[in-house]
Amino acid sequence: MKQDLGYRRVQRTGRGSYIISLPKEWVLKSELKKGSQLAFKVLEDSSLLLVTRNALEKHEEAKSTLKEHTIHITRKEDPQSIARRIKSLYVISTELIRIRFKAGEITTEQKIAIKNTVRMLLGSEIISETSNEINIQVLINHPEFPIENAIRRMFAIATIMDKDAISALKNLDENLIQDIINSDIDLDRLNLYVIRQLKYGLEHNLCKEMGFSSPKEFLGYRIVTKNLENVGDNAVGTAKNVLALKNMITQQLLYLREPIEEEVYSGVLKYTSFCRCLLEDSLKALFKRDYHIADEILSQFIITGLELEKESVNLLLSKRMDPNLASVLRLILDNARKMMEYGRDIAEITLNRTVEELDKS
């Protein structure tokens, strides 16, 4: 809470220096004495911040100390519940996580869940393990792997997963399907890392260091990373449905000469490719802070995107095909539409963060 201590008159000494008296109430509360030292910091708005040396040194010491948290667990606790606690601590920027239990009390399932969770957390390692404690430390920070680089990597993984899911429908490649499912783990790792970095930057007021103009932009980037995670999740859903389709064919519950007609497949590819391009362009506009590109993307969504979706749906309706295959194709089209909507959302974020700059240029 701010406290108003009134105004103080600036005075000039004979040597050309300027002095000002300090409020007695503040001096006493800060336990200042003759010879005590103050640190002066000029803020962005040209205001002056006065900090006692003791307070500044305590602050710097706190910054250099690892933020740690201890979890106490028993044999009765659900391994997945423990995993969720570790993820939550990672996300809120905890740097050292201590997991303690009575010697010999941890179960094999709990230990496996802990180690699998650590593998999911980017930059995290188990640095020590004893009979009654496991210590996890996060060894990576923002300058080593900036948020935008992490988001670019998320986009690459998510769109490859989406492309592969559609390719799997053509050739029913089970290895490709499994690769899509495995890639989702990498996407989740990056998503948790970006959330962690955004929270840390917001808590420590690192807007400029992270390339943001205001704290509001942290929220926008949180929406971006969630959308990219959703693209991957949708691709996994498609892959699992394709796998179910293949199993029906293998078990002779479904008879198809070819998994999908070439005309239908080409129509699906055309629509999904457009949606991926729109998502990619929206990210480029976000990183470039380009209002005009983002505005054009929204026009494409309304004019081209919706028309392509209509063409794809009408093509499916004009064909006689097995209902199981039709349901997978509709799922792919629905996921493509969602991807297009994610691109629209990101474009709107760019408009909101740059509209004021537009009138200044």
Secondary structure, 3 states (H helix, E strand, C coil): CCCCCCCCCCEECCCCCEECCCCHHHHHHCCCCCCCCEEEEECCCCCEEEEEHHHHHHHHHHHHCCCEEEEECCCCCCHHHHHHHHHHHHHCCCCEEEEECCCCCCCHHHHHHHHHHHHHCCCEEEEEECCCEEEEEECCCHHHCCHHHHHHHHHHHHHHHHHHHHHHHHHCCHHHHHHHHHHHHHHHHHHHHHHHHHHHHHHCCCCCCCCCCCCHHHHHHHHHHHHHHHHHHHHHHHHHHHHHHHHHHHCCCCCCCCCCCHHHHHHHHHHHHHHHHHHHHHHHHHHHCCHHHHHHHHHHHHHHHHHHHHHHHHHHHCCCCCHHHHHHHHHHHHHHHHHHHHHHHHHHHHHHHHHHHHHHC
